């Protein structure tokens, strides 16, 4: 069975999902949520995003990272000898690293600090860092996807 083909397929699908999710969440949903006044409807929207949407995004990020590792390990010699592949991997690592940091570490630290009410300065710092990491993931993800498209189609 051609496992490599399935890994590449899963990587291409999750890469597209990652980029589209980043675009939709950061450029559309975040801006809309900022404009909605505090209300029960806004709280329901936030709850939906946190309980239903973020687990899907988490799964996309995990699968994307695992498939990237699989592809990189199976093509190591080719990657090392190509500057465009190395560039794609470096930018991809930065983008996924930012996403992993936000989704699997800072989100929980922020939630814990907000619930406990302790260390408000750290909470503010995290609140300033997370949007920067979101933009790094968005821009890096798009650039990585475009490089991947270029490599495979040009």
BAFI-3210 file (N, C-alpha, C; in Angstrom, 3 decimals, decimal comma, padded with zeros to 6 digits):
// residues 154
n [1|2|3|4|5|6|7|8|9|10|11|12|13|14|15|16|17|18|19|20|21|22|23|24|25|26|27|28|29|30|31|32|33|34|35|36|37|38|39|40|41|42|43|44|45|46|47|48|49|50|51|52|53|54|55|56|57|58|59|60|61|62|63|64|65|66|67|68|69|70|71|72|73|74|75|76|77|78|79|80|81|82|83|84|85|86|87|88|89|90|91|92|93|94|95|96|97|98|99|100|101|102|103|104|105|106|107|108|109|110|111|112|113|114|115|116|117|118|119|120|121|122|123|124|125|126|127|128|129|130|131|132|133|134|135|136|137|138|139|140|141|142|143|144|145|146|147|148|149|150|151|152|153|154]
n.u [000,846|000,442|001,577|002,917|001,740|-000,785|-000,060|000,940|-001,403|-003,094|-001,587|-001,724|-004,495|-004,926|-003,183|-004,386|-006,788|-005,776|-004,714|-007,053|-008,646|-007,120|-007,288|-010,105|-010,757|-009,050|-009,233|-011,915|-013,856|-012,668|-012,635|-015,374|-016,333|-015,127|-016,654|-019,175|-021,327|-021,044|-023,022|-025,582|-025,730|-023,216|-021,647|-022,552|-021,631|-018,836|-018,561|-019,356|-017,279|-015,085|-015,759|-016,636|-015,362|-012,562|-011,486|-011,566|-009,807|-007,513|-007,139|-006,610|-004,168|-002,534|-002,582|-001,513|001,089|002,090|001,955|003,693|006,104|006,317|006,532|008,851|010,762|010,784|011,765|014,254|016,910|016,436|015,268|017,291|019,063|017,851|017,156|014,659|012,900|013,989|013,514|010,701|010,217|011,402|009,892|007,406|007,796|008,075|005,522|003,785|004,859|004,166|001,375|001,060|002,087|000,212|-002,247|-001,860|-000,541|-000,383|-003,110|-004,260|-002,785|-003,505|-006,285|-006,265|-004,946|-006,767|-009,036|-008,123|-007,345|-004,879|-001,622|-001,929|-000,343|001,170|-000,910|-001,754|000,540|000,536|-001,854|-001,072|000,913|-000,294|-001,983|000,059|001,443|-000,652|-000,799|001,723|001,393|-000,687|000,408|002,827|001,750|000,287|002,348|003,926|002,103|001,773|004,383|004,519|002,531|003,731|006,075|004,964|003,484|004,617]
n.v [-001,187|002,287|004,252|006,657|008,300|008,669|010,039|012,418|013,290|013,688|015,662|017,764|018,312|019,008|021,169|023,016|023,308|024,369|026,867|028,102|028,102|029,739|032,165|032,631|032,629|034,637|036,911|037,280|036,178|037,008|039,797|040,341|039,451|041,308|043,552|043,013|043,824|043,154|040,474|037,956|036,524|036,953|035,654|033,042|032,647|032,784|030,602|028,535|028,666|028,015|025,456|023,878|024,588|025,118|022,553|021,211|022,748|022,287|019,545|019,678|021,078|019,263|016,959|018,114|018,784|016,195|014,900|016,528|015,989|013,282|013,405|014,965|013,323|011,120|012,186|013,289|013,537|014,737|017,127|018,403|019,027|021,048|024,409|025,658|023,790|023,678|026,314|026,318|024,442|025,664|028,043|026,839|025,434|027,573|028,762|026,625|026,197|028,576|028,293|025,884|026,743|028,729|027,241|024,956|025,618|028,475|029,196|027,697|028,522|031,205|030,962|029,739|031,718|033,843|032,778|032,374|034,872|035,705|037,110|039,337|040,871|039,031|037,798|039,918|040,194|037,734|038,045|039,983|038,687|036,446|037,314|038,173|035,796|034,464|035,920|035,324|032,568|032,676|034,216|032,817|030,269|030,704|031,516|029,191|027,338|028,435|028,176|025,380|024,798|025,997|024,432|021,980|022,512|024,260]
n.w [000,000|-000,682|001,447|001,618|-000,347|000,809|003,105|002,012|000,772|003,041|004,250|002,367|002,397|005,125|005,287|003,572|004,986|007,373|006,532|005,514|007,809|009,503|008,082|008,039|010,817|011,908|010,252|009,768|011,757|014,244|013,917|013,649|016,137|017,838|017,342|018,270|020,856|024,408|025,334|025,792|023,462|022,307|024,210|023,834|021,243|021,612|023,317|021,575|019,669|021,307|022,306|020,160|017,708|018,136|018,966|016,494|014,976|016,497|015,965|013,214|013,250|014,633|012,927|010,614|011,505|012,126|009,617|008,188|009,481|008,786|005,936|005,690|006,957|005,262|002,951|003,376|002,257|-000,260|000,579|002,071|000,061|-001,367|-001,660|-001,784|-000,660|001,922|002,732|002,714|004,739|006,985|007,259|007,569|009,987|011,744|011,481|012,262|014,792|016,102|016,043|017,516|019,977|020,744|020,679|022,258|024,565|025,485|025,399|027,472|029,691|029,745|030,184|032,725|034,287|033,994|035,240|037,835|038,675|039,467|039,013|037,030|035,318|033,838|032,498|030,865|029,248|027,913|026,587|024,767|023,311|022,075|019,821|018,098|017,613|016,362|013,951|012,908|012,478|010,597|008,393|007,909|007,408|005,040|003,283|003,304|002,215|-000,344|-001,339|-001,314|-003,207|-005,442|-005,718|-006,452|-008,747|-010,581]
ca.u [000,000|001,197|001,353|003,456|000,704|-001,822|000,511|000,958|-002,804|-003,545|-000,849|-002,286|-005,836|-004,837|-002,531|-005,435|-007,705|-005,061|-004,664|-008,420|-009,074|-006,420|-007,868|-011,480|-010,807|-008,360|-009,631|-013,370|-014,509|-012,108|-013,104|-016,810|-016,518|-014,737|-017,688|-020,413|-021,316|-021,225|-024,405|-025,672|-025,427|-021,762|-021,134|-022,856|-020,709|-017,515|-018,657|-019,365|-015,926|-014,185|-016,118|-016,877|-014,472|-011,153|-011,020|-011,351|-008,558|-006,449|-006,924|-005,956|-002,780|-001,833|-002,402|-000,578|002,433|002,505|002,210|004,909|007,233|006,407|007,051|010,238|011,642|010,874|012,419|015,300|018,022|015,970|015,018|018,575|019,760|017,039|016,930|013,230|012,314|014,446|012,776|009,327|010,214|011,698|008,704|006,364|008,088|007,754|004,059|003,195|005,319|003,315|000,041|001,161|002,277|-001,077|-003,341|-001,607|000,091|-000,814|-004,566|-004,558|-002,195|-004,361|-007,543|-005,994|-004,666|-008,007|-009,933|-007,576|-007,186|-003,522|-000,614|-002,571|000,670|001,469|-002,097|-001,689|001,619|000,049|-002,868|-000,397|001,723|-001,114|-002,328|001,269|001,649|-001,715|-000,395|002,853|000,819|-001,444|001,296|003,711|000,973|-000,014|003,594|004,295|001,176|002,091|005,626|004,169|001,833|004,736|006,945|004,240|002,734|005,338]
ca.v [000,000|003,522|005,110|007,993|009,050|009,053|011,066|013,658|013,702|014,234|016,909|018,793|018,657|019,738|022,459|023,902|023,584|025,238|028,223|028,651|028,334|030,930|033,332|032,844|032,963|035,875|038,069|037,448|035,931|037,868|041,174|040,386|039,302|042,571|044,563|042,622|044,231|042,064|040,020|036,495|035,997|036,948|034,587|031,778|032,555|032,460|029,224|027,658|028,645|027,310|024,051|023,124|024,910|024,974|021,157|020,882|023,420|021,538|018,308|020,066|021,422|018,021|016,139|018,832|018,593|014,792|014,594|017,256|015,201|012,087|013,759|015,418|012,193|010,229|012,904|014,087|013,822|015,697|018,404|018,993|019,502|022,030|025,620|025,982|022,892|024,132|027,540|025,909|023,770|026,640|028,895|025,959|025,170|028,802|028,910|025,594|026,448|029,635|027,711|024,951|027,529|029,328|026,285|023,894|026,109|029,797|029,218|027,130|029,408|032,394|030,571|029,503|033,006|034,623|032,176|032,509|036,281|036,004|037,530|040,043|041,341|037,908|037,640|040,977|039,843|036,633|038,650|040,714|037,750|035,517|037,826|038,192|034,407|034,183|036,505|034,524|031,328|033,019|034,608|031,690|029,194|031,074|031,457|027,778|026,720|028,932|027,506|023,992|024,821|026,313|023,253|020,876|022,864|025,140]
ca.w [000,000|-000,827|002,613|001,347|-001,070|001,775|003,985|001,228|000,624|004,333|004,469|001,479|002,886|006,398|005,030|003,054|006,100|008,303|005,968|005,460|009,187|009,984|007,401|008,504|012,243|012,245|009,464|009,752|013,042|015,296|013,699|013,942|017,583|018,468|017,112|018,929|022,263|025,371|025,415|025,897|022,128|022,134|025,067|023,155|020,118|022,152|023,804|020,395|019,102|022,214|022,528|018,926|016,604|018,500|018,873|015,079|014,608|017,165|015,198|011,957|013,558|014,988|011,716|009,736|012,046|011,977|008,201|007,800|009,991|007,953|004,606|005,836|007,280|004,100|001,845|004,005|001,342|-001,257|001,253|002,444|-001,134|-002,086|-000,863|-001,726|000,342|003,231|003,037|003,038|006,036|008,045|007,436|008,099|011,398|012,479|011,482|013,120|016,157|016,650|016,256|018,637|021,200|021,107|020,867|023,221|025,787|025,956|025,610|028,785|030,695|029,786|030,827|034,154|034,917|034,033|036,222|039,187|039,023|039,924|038,041|035,912|034,359|032,934|031,661|029,846|028,309|027,079|025,724|023,681|022,533|021,297|018,485|017,272|017,175|015,380|012,657|012,434|011,946|009,387|007,290|007,628|006,796|003,657|002,509|003,175|001,261|-001,689|-001,760|-001,628|-004,500|-006,457|-005,893|-007,092|-009,953|-011,508]
c.u [000,891|000,897|001,829|002,419|-000,407|-001,324|000,520|-000,465|-003,323|-002,856|-001,440|-003,662|-005,745|-004,113|-003,549|-006,416|-007,067|-005,076|-006,058|-008,940|-008,417|-007,035|-009,251|-011,502|-010,187|-008,896|-011,137|-013,948|-013,988|-012,594|-014,589|-017,039|-016,134|-015,859|-019,017|-020,345|-021,522|-022,710|-024,404|-025,356|-023,935|-021,146|-021,387|-021,921|-019,312|-017,497|-018,630|-017,959|-015,009|-014,494|-016,237|-015,805|-013,001|-010,677|-010,782|-010,035|-007,375|-006,119|-006,211|-004,475|-001,968|-001,555|-001,417|000,862|002,944|002,804|003,448|006,150|007,428|007,007|008,521|011,182|011,811|011,593|013,623|016,416|017,631|015,800|016,328|019,284|018,992|016,744|015,442|012,517|012,722|013,713|011,352|009,272|010,472|010,491|007,555|006,558|007,739|006,235|003,401|003,625|004,481|001,920|000,052|001,270|000,942|-002,118|-003,106|-000,883|-000,540|-002,318|-004,912|-003,967|-003,071|-005,673|-007,355|-005,743|-005,930|-008,947|-009,440|-007,458|-005,795|-002,628|-001,228|-001,568|001,032|000,299|-002,112|-000,622|001,176|-001,005|-002,272|000,389|000,863|-001,538|-001,122|001,541|000,576|-001,327|000,786|002,343|000,071|-000,511|002,232|002,992|000,662|001,240|004,020|003,403|001,473|003,384|005,339|003,441|002,832|005,606|006,236|003,599|003,473|006,605]
c.v [001,250|004,472|006,534|008,861|009,522|010,121|012,416|014,186|014,347|015,565|018,047|019,245|019,460|021,073|023,462|024,279|024,540|026,683|028,847|028,958|029,588|032,198|033,637|033,312|034,326|037,091|038,312|037,348|036,860|039,304|041,320|040,336|040,584|043,603|044,243|043,064|043,017|041,742|038,508|035,849|035,930|035,834|033,218|031,568|032,160|031,011|028,224|027,536|027,809|025,822|023,241|023,343|024,685|023,516|020,701|021,491|022,696|020,262|018,606|020,335|020,170|017,183|016,802|018,645|017,175|014,430|015,321|016,498|013,949|012,369|014,161|014,245|011,248|010,878|013,712|014,478|014,866|017,077|019,119|019,590|020,601|023,243|025,957|025,073|023,315|025,393|027,212|025,291|024,756|027,523|028,077|025,657|026,390|028,964|027,887|025,766|027,513|029,096|026,747|025,702|028,126|028,291|025,295|024,343|027,417|029,888|028,754|027,970|030,641|032,089|030,387|030,824|033,855|034,083|032,407|033,966|036,649|036,356|038,222|040,580|040,252|037,669|038,681|040,673|038,737|037,153|039,450|039,781|036,896|036,068|037,904|036,788|033,980|034,705|035,753|033,228|031,592|033,296|033,468|030,533|029,477|030,973|030,009|027,062|027,165|028,301|026,060|023,883|025,046|025,091|022,174|021,227|023,754|024,472]
c.w [000,000|000,327|002,361|000,631|-000,143|002,734|003,269|001,046|001,912|004,623|003,615|001,973|004,183|006,230|004,502|004,163|007,108|007,794|005,953|006,862|009,750|009,373|007,958|009,957|012,536|011,498|009,452|011,159|014,136|015,147|013,995|015,448|018,328|018,397|017,798|020,390|023,180|025,508|025,569|024,546|021,868|022,974|024,448|021,964|020,554|022,638|022,646|019,815|019,985|022,314|021,244|017,872|016,961|018,524|017,426|014,607|015,250|016,394|013,881|012,202|013,877|013,746|010,760|010,212|011,860|010,530|007,698|008,257|009,134|006,592|004,701|006,112|006,096|002,921|002,321|003,037|000,295|-000,630|001,557|001,227|-001,884|-001,203|-000,764|-000,714|001,756|003,668|003,458|004,430|007,169|008,317|008,021|009,573|012,245|012,596|012,408|014,569|016,840|016,960|017,435|019,961|021,661|021,484|021,996|024,481|026,260|026,194|027,020|029,910|030,856|030,516|032,335|034,882|035,034|035,104|037,653|039,636|039,509|038,738|036,805|034,890|033,354|031,988|030,542|028,797|027,363|026,104|024,581|022,771|021,603|019,926|017,541|016,732|016,183|013,994|012,061|011,809|010,640|008,220|006,911|006,973|005,336|002,789|002,274|002,163|-000,164|-002,201|-002,124|-002,960|-005,626|-006,764|-006,711|-008,429|-010,940|-011,968]
res [x|x|x|x|x|x|x|x|x|x|x|x|x|x|x|x|x|x|x|x|x|x|x|x|x|x|x|x|x|x|x|x|x|x|x|x|x|x|x|x|x|x|x|x|x|x|x|x|x|x|x|x|x|x|x|x|x|x|x|x|x|x|x|x|x|x|x|x|x|x|x|x|x|x|x|x|x|x|x|x|x|x|x|x|x|x|x|x|x|x|x|x|x|x|x|x|x|x|x|x|x|x|x|x|x|x|x|x|x|x|x|x|x|x|x|x|x|x|x|x|x|x|x|x|x|x|x|x|x|x|x|x|x|x|x|x|x|x|x|x|x|x|x|x|x|x|x|x|x|x|x|x|x|x]
***
